[in-house]
């Protein structure tokens, strides 16, 4: 994949929707933690882990990972 192809991929509506969905899910999990933290520590840990995993997906250097 070239850098131009990568930029094109980032500009596609489906790609934008995917990254927006990641943001939406992270915000939802943070909201749940804000209201329910401490009620179930195991579930809290799972939510924190999910938030980190979603952020990792968003923050990865995608072009570097896909260079030919």
Secondary structure as UniProt FT lines:
FT   HELIX           3..11
FT   HELIX           13..36
FT   TURN            37..38
FT   HELIX           41..59
FT   HELIX           62..66
//
